[in-house]
């Protein structure tokens, strides 16, 4: 079962999201975002990150300006605070075929990307 942690919808179509996968114990980042609507080009990128490492790094983001987590297979995600309510998300794919990195500024605080309640406590203690 997957739980939505954060979603940013594009005004025309597409979305960027962070989901908690409880059974697998990971955070999934996925993004389907228009790159150029006139040519129907889209950014399609996803990656999965250890729940424990993600929670640890995002919690550190409250006192630091930057945090990174390696993907479960390949790639990584870097979160950088660029204001009190803005985070720049830089993420690279888990695909061996496409080794690209995309950056997305989002209106969020570190706590907005964290699992809530027992999911967060479980990640920290296991």
C-alpha positions, -999 to 999 in steps of 0.1 A, spaced: 0 0 0 13 34 -10 7 67 9 10 101 -8 34 124 11 36 153 -13 22 162 -47 27 192 -70 3 194 -99 12 212 -131 -14 237 -142 -19 221 -176 -11 184 -170 14 163 -151 26 160 -116 56 155 -93 51 133 -62 66 116 -32 50 84 -21 57 61 9 57 24 1 51 8 35 56 -28 26 88 -21 7 102 4 32 110 30 6 101 65 -7 92 67 -44 98 99 -63 80 102 -96 75 130 -121 56 133 -153 60 170 -162 57 189 -195 90 200 -209 77 215 -241 40 213 -247 43 227 -283 63 196 -292 46 172 -267 79 166 -249 77 153 -213 100 148 -184 93 112 -171 116 103 -142 113 82 -111 135 67 -84 132 49 -51 150 57 -19 155 39 14 128 51 38 153 52 67 179 72 48 154 95 33 139 103 67 173 108 83 185 132 55 152 152 53 152 157 91 188 170 88 175 195 62 158 214 89 192 225 102 212 223 70 207 237 36 213 205 16 207 168 19 213 139 -5 201 102 -6 213 76 -30 187 57 -50 181 20 -42 195 10 -76 211 40 -92 209 78 -91 202 100 -62 180 129 -49 194 161 -35 171 185 -16 183 220 -11 165 247 10 163 279 -10 140 297 13 118 290 44 91 274 23 110 264 -9 131 233 -17 149 226 -49 147 189 -57 175 176 -80 169 140 -89 185 115 -113 168 85 -127 172 49 -116 176 39 -152 209 27 -167 197 39 -201 189 75 -192 214 90 -168 198 125 -166 192 149 -137 163 173 -134 157 201 -110 124 212 -97 117 241 -72 88 232 -50 68 251 -24 75 228 6 92 226 40 112 196 51 83 184 73 60 183 42 82 155 27 83 134 59 61 104 67 37 111 95 32 94 128 42 57 132 56 56 97 82 82 106 90 66 140 93 32 124 118 46 98 139 61 125 140 31 148 145 3 123 
